[in-house]
Amino acid sequence: MTLRRREVVNELLRDRGELLVIAGLGSTAWDITAAGDSPLSFPMWGAMGQAAMMGLGLALAQPKRPVLVITGDGEMLMGLGSLATIGVQAPANLTVVVIDNERYGETGMQRTHTADGVDLAAIATACKFKRTITVTNDVAPVREMIYRSGGPNFAAVKVADEKLPLVLPPHDGVLLKARFRRALLGESADVLPEER
């Protein structure tokens, strides 16, 4: 059975409650939006390689809140150093999920290094992640990591290399930041602290 990226993301975000989600540049940002746009989601529009570090900062700043980074294999390969930093910092509330289609989906579907055997879960294991897995046919263990296991956790989810229609989140970075911050901090939708 070949997993489909949108179905995987839909399942991971089903009944998400207060889960904070950072999505990497490109397809995973479209995937979380297709699963249902939420003010507790922060899609990265232009910072390739930075989703995991964004998630780490959020997890450290909000240690009582579960944080999920959903990113692609190309984006994760660009930010491999972040895995070592996450492993050393060891945030118990952070899970990184890589949707691995073995392609650079935003630039023409060129093969990534995972297509040639680079094992991202093994790299995360070497970087001191508490739990790491690669899944090819069942995302239940990934849901278990996200919602019930102390981290840091890492999952590589192998999916079909399909090109899907875009489901775009808001493109305004200021709006995304403000709505995420308001949802995260429970502040009035009318006034942020720096506006007082």
BAMIDO-333166 format. One record per residue (C-alpha): residue number from 1; x, y, z. Coordinates in steps of 0.25 Angstrom, whole numbers, plus 5000, padded with zeros to 4 digits. Layout:
BAMIDO-333166
NUM_X_Y_Z .
...
***
This chain:
BAMIDO-333166
1_5000_5000_5000 .
2_5006_5014_4996 .
3_5003_5025_5006 .
4_4997_5038_5000 .
5_5002_5051_5006 .
6_4989_5058_5008 .
7_4983_5046_5014 .
8_4995_5045_5023 .
9_4994_5059_5028 .
10_4979_5059_5029 .
11_4981_5047_5039 .
12_4992_5053_5047 .
13_4984_5066_5049 .
14_4970_5059_5052 .
15_4965_5063_5065 .
16_4977_5071_5067 .
17_4972_5080_5079 .
18_4983_5090_5084 .
19_4994_5084_5075 .
20_5003_5095_5070 .
21_5008_5092_5056 .
22_5019_5097_5048 .
23_5020_5093_5033 .
24_5032_5094_5024 .
25_5033_5102_5011 .
26_5025_5097_5000 .
27_5016_5084_4999 .
28_5015_5082_5014 .
29_5009_5096_5016 .
30_4999_5093_5005 .
31_4996_5079_5012 .
32_4993_5085_5026 .
33_4984_5096_5019 .
34_4976_5085_5011 .
35_4974_5078_5025 .
36_4968_5090_5030 .
37_4974_5104_5032 .
38_4976_5107_5047 .
39_4981_5119_5054 .
40_4990_5109_5062 .
41_4997_5105_5049 .
42_5009_5113_5044 .
43_5013_5110_5030 .
44_5027_5114_5026 .
45_5026_5122_5013 .
46_5040_5125_5010 .
47_5050_5119_5020 .
48_5055_5106_5014 .
49_5062_5097_5024 .
50_5057_5105_5036 .
51_5044_5098_5040 .
52_5050_5089_5050 .
53_5058_5100_5057 .
54_5045_5108_5057 .
55_5038_5096_5064 .
56_5050_5095_5074 .
57_5048_5110_5078 .
58_5033_5108_5079 .
59_5035_5095_5088 .
60_5045_5102_5097 .
61_5037_5114_5098 .
62_5024_5106_5101 .
63_5028_5094_5108 .
64_5014_5090_5113 .
65_5009_5090_5098 .
66_5011_5079_5088 .
67_5018_5084_5076 .
68_5018_5077_5062 .
69_5027_5080_5051 .
70_5022_5075_5037 .
71_5032_5076_5026 .
72_5037_5070_5014 .
73_5050_5062_5011 .
74_5056_5073_5002 .
75_5054_5083_5013 .
76_5059_5074_5024 .
77_5072_5071_5016 .
78_5075_5085_5015 .
79_5073_5087_5031 .
80_5080_5074_5036 .
81_5088_5082_5046 .
82_5075_5085_5053 .
83_5074_5070_5057 .
84_5086_5071_5065 .
85_5082_5083_5072 .
86_5068_5077_5075 .
87_5075_5065_5080 .
88_5084_5072_5090 .
89_5072_5081_5095 .
90_5063_5069_5096 .
91_5049_5076_5097 .
92_5039_5066_5101 .
93_5028_5073_5094 .
94_5034_5073_5080 .
95_5031_5063_5069 .
96_5037_5065_5055 .
97_5030_5058_5043 .
98_5036_5057_5029 .
99_5027_5055_5018 .
100_5037_5047_5009 .
101_5033_5046_4994 .
102_5048_5046_4990 .
103_5046_5058_4982 .
104_5048_5073_4982 .
105_5033_5076_4979 .
106_5034_5091_4977 .
107_5045_5091_4967 .
108_5042_5080_4957 .
109_5041_5067_4965 .
110_5056_5065_4964 .
111_5061_5053_4973 .
112_5065_5056_4987 .
113_5076_5048_4994 .
114_5066_5040_5001 .
115_5063_5033_4987 .
116_5077_5028_4988 .
117_5076_5022_5002 .
118_5079_5034_5011 .
119_5072_5030_5024 .
120_5066_5042_5031 .
121_5061_5034_5043 .
122_5075_5028_5045 .
123_5081_5042_5045 .
124_5071_5046_5056 .
125_5075_5034_5064 .
126_5089_5038_5063 .
127_5085_5052_5068 .
128_5079_5047_5081 .
129_5064_5047_5077 .
130_5057_5039_5088 .
131_5048_5031_5077 .
132_5050_5030_5062 .
133_5043_5022_5052 .
134_5041_5021_5037 .
135_5027_5017_5032 .
136_5022_5012_5019 .
137_5008_5007_5021 .
138_5002_5011_5034 .
139_5002_5025_5041 .
140_4996_5020_5054 .
141_5010_5019_5061 .
142_5013_5034_5056 .
143_5000_5038_5063 .
144_5004_5031_5075 .
145_5017_5039_5075 .
146_5011_5052_5073 .
147_4999_5051_5083 .
148_5004_5041_5094 .
149_5020_5040_5094 .
150_5030_5049_5101 .
151_5040_5054_5091 .
152_5048_5058_5084 .
153_5042_5049_5073 .
154_5044_5047_5058 .
155_5037_5040_5047 .
156_5040_5039_5033 .
157_5027_5036_5025 .
158_5029_5030_5011 .
159_5018_5035_5002 .
160_5015_5034_4987 .
161_5023_5045_4978 .
162_5010_5051_4973 .
163_5008_5066_4969 .
164_4995_5071_4975 .
165_4987_5084_4974 .
166_4991_5095_4983 .
167_4983_5098_4995 .
168_4989_5111_4999 .
169_4990_5117_5013 .
170_4989_5132_5015 .
171_5001_5138_5008 .
172_5002_5150_5017 .
173_5013_5147_5027 .
174_5009_5158_5037 .
175_4995_5152_5037 .
176_5000_5138_5039 .
177_5009_5143_5051 .
178_4998_5151_5057 .
179_4988_5140_5057 .
180_4997_5129_5062 .
181_5002_5138_5073 .
182_4988_5142_5077 .
183_4983_5127_5077 .
184_4996_5123_5084 .
185_4995_5133_5095 .
186_4980_5135_5096 .
187_4981_5149_5094 .
188_4970_5158_5089 .
189_4968_5158_5074 .
190_4968_5173_5074 .
191_4981_5177_5082 .
192_4995_5170_5083 .
193_5004_5174_5094 .
194_5013_5183_5085 .
195_5000_5190_5081 .
196_4996_5194_5095 .
***
